[in-house]
Amino acid sequence: MKASHPTGLGEPEVIGKQALFQPPARRLPITPTSDRPEESRDGKRFRMTIEVTRSTLEIIQQIQGKHRLSTGQVLPKWRIINDALQLYGKNKEGKHERSDQ
């Protein structure tokens, strides 16, 4: 606390034209934090762009809505697409095995 502000409220906020000519405030550099939980997924994610049809987007949004209602958390689109492609790949492998026998 400064002697001129014994209450500890600090400096008054500058108003009017004086507010336009203030020196930049000193700010601490922003350091990245690792507060986000680590993903327990296999491998690293890769960024890519996909094009989907309107009906596919509606299905994805329905899945996201159901997940949010049941858990209260957001389900990212990439996770839905990732799980769908993995399931598709497993089903394709199963069909190839049956046709070989």
Secondary structure by P-SEA (a helix, b strand, c coil): cccccccccccccccccccccccccccccbbbbccccccccccbbbbbbbbbcaaaaaaaaaaaaaaaaaccbbbbaaaaaaaaaaaaaaaaaaaaaaaac
